[in-house]
Amino acid sequence: MKETILEYYNTLAKSYDENRFSNTYGKYIHKQEIEIIERYLSAKSISKNLDVACGTGRFLTYADYGVDLSPEMVNVSRQKYPQKSISVGNATSLDVEDSFFDNVTSFHLMMHLDKVLLVQILDEVNRVCKKDGYFIFDIPSKKRRKLMNYQSQSWHGGYQIAVEELVEISKKGWKEVSYHGVAFFPIHRIPKRFRKWFTRLDSLLCNSIFKEYSSHLVFILKKK
């Protein structure tokens, strides 16, 4: 799986931003994710923050350190942020000392993995994160997929989880602070001329009692 993911993102790197986040859907998803991050992290205090699977650097406004498995993705993010420390590396084995980082973020990574790798990453991020530091990351919602009878056909976005499962597997080293939804409606399937009418309602539902039925869940954990 590692080689498949690596090949996929190496090939996609140069066109990733334009293909994924220059359209209405991509911009909306990015906006929702940024709004969640900004509830917990400040762009003014990032000197010891890390973005795992930083890709082309979408979230490096909130971290001075980035790591990604794909050398091509790292090349793109280095061009965008030459002043930051961005390296090729594996999320399960980070090349830093214990308790080095204040906070860690990771988006669009866990959905490609499985429970075993998720637990390894939770343990590794716990090792490198300071006490009371945040770990903010996303995973597709299992309850949403069950409701929609969705079955992934490949490793790409193939993993999902329910809130109670995440709490259980993370409780050894982490305390759950909160979670938020991303993309309650299938915005990408709604005609572009109508999307703006759904985005505000979508945001409200993603932070309501129904939020676990959003497409993705963003978890906020704090190191014990």
N, C-alpha and C positions, 0 to 999 in steps of 0.2 A: 504493500500500500504506500509506503514512504516514497518509493521510486516513482509510482504513478502520480502522486500528488506533486512531487518535485518537478516532474516533466510537464505536467499540466500548467503549473504556475510559471515555470521558466518560459514556456511558449507564450503565455498570456501577458507577461509583465509589461511590455511596451505599450500595449493597447488597453490595459486593464482599466485605467481611470476613465478613458473615453467610452469604452464599451459598457462598463458597469455603472458609472456614476455621473455621466453627463446628461442622461435622459431624465424625464420627470420622475419615474419610479426610483431610480438610483439616488437622485437628489433628495427625495422624500425620506428614504431609508436612512441616508446619511444624516439628515437633519434630526430625525428621531434619536439616532444613536448619540449624536453630539449633545443633544438636550439632556439625555440621561447621564452622560459622563459629567457634564457641567454641574449636576446636582451634588457631585461628590469630589470632583477635582477642579483645581484652578489652573488656568493656563499661565499664571504668574508664579507657580511653585512646582516646577517640573524637573529640577536638576537631578533628582534621584528617582525619577519614575521610569518604568520600563514598559514598552509595548511589545508583547510577544506575538509573533506572526504579523509583524508590522507591515508586510506587503510593500505597497508603494508609498506608505507614510500617511495614510488618511488621518491617523490619530496621533501623529507625532507633535502636534500642537500641545499635547498634554504629557509629553515624555521627552527627555533628552537622550534616552537609550532605546534602541530598537533591535530586534533580532528576528530573523526569518530563515526558513530552511532553503528558500530559493535564492541563489546568487543573482539571478536576473532581477528579481523583485528588489533585492538589496541595492543593486546598481541604480535603479530608478529612484528609490527613496534617498540614496546618498546624493544624487544630483539635485533633488528638491531641498534637502536639508544637509548641506555639506558641513555645517557646524555641529551636528549631532553625532553621537557614537552609535553607528548602525553596523551590525555584523551578521554574518551567516552563522546559524546555530540551530540547535534542536531544543524545543520547549521542555523536553524531559531531562535535559542535562545542560543547564546554563552555566557558562564559564565565569562565575563570579563567586565571591565569598558569601558566607551566611549573613543574612539580615542586611544586605547591601542596599536594597531599594526601599523607598518609602511606600510606593504603590505600584501596581501592575495592572495593565489592561490587555485584553486579547479578544479580538472580534473575528468572526468567520473562520475560526480554526476548529473548535470542538465538534462542529457539525460534520467534519470529515473523518472523525476518529471513532473511538469506541469507549466503553466504560473503563477498560483496563488502562488505556492511554490517558483518559481523563483523570483517573485517580493518580497516575504518575505525575501528571502536570500539576494537579492540586498540591501534591507533596513537594514537588520541586519549587513551585512558586512560594509555598509556605516557607521553604528553607531560605530563599533569597530575600524574602520580604520582612520588613521590620514589624515588631509587635504593633498591633492596632492599624497596620497598613491595609489598604483596600486591594482586593482582587476583583476586577470588573470584567465580565466576559459573557458571551452569548451562546445559546444552544437552541435549536428548534424545539418547539413545545410538543411533547408526546400527546398531551390531551387534545391539542388542535389536530394533530395528524390522525388520531384515532377517530375524532368526530368527523373528519373529512374523508376517512377511509383512504388516506394517502400512504403509499408504499414507495419508498425510494428504490430506484432501479440500479444504483451504483454506490460507490463510496462517496460521491459528491453530494454533500448534504444528507448523508445516510443515517446519521446518528441523531437521536432526540432523547429528551428526558422530561420527567415530571418534577415539579418542585419538591415533593416529599422525597424523591429519590436523591436529588442533588443534596438536600439537607442531610440525609443519612450518610452518604459517602464522603461528605466534607466535614462532618462534625468533629473529627479527631483534632483538626488543627484550625478550623475556621468557624466563625459565627456568622450566620446569615443575617445581614442587615436589612435587605429588601430585594425585590425583583420587579422588573418592569417589562411590559410587552412592547414588541415592535411589529408593525404591520398587522392590524386586526383584519382589515379588508384586503382582498387580493387586488391591490391598487393597480398592479401591472395589467390586469385583465379589464379594467374599467377604461372606456375611451378617454383619451387625453383631455378632451374638452370638458369632461365631467369630474376629473380627478380632484380639482381644487375644492369641490363641494364636499368631498369625502375626507379630506386630510384632517380637518379640525375634529370631526367626529371620531376619526380613527385614533387620533392622539388621546382623546378623552377615554375611549374604550380601552386603550392600551395601559391606562393607569387607573382603571376602575376595578370593581370586584370581578369583572370578567377577563382580566388581563392574562390569566393563564391560558386563554384560548386564542391569544395572539399567535402569529406565525412563529416568531422567535421570542425567547425570554432572555433578558439581560439580568444576570445575577450580580449582586453586590455582597461580597463576603469580606469580613474583617478578621485578620489574624489574631488568634487568641494569645 
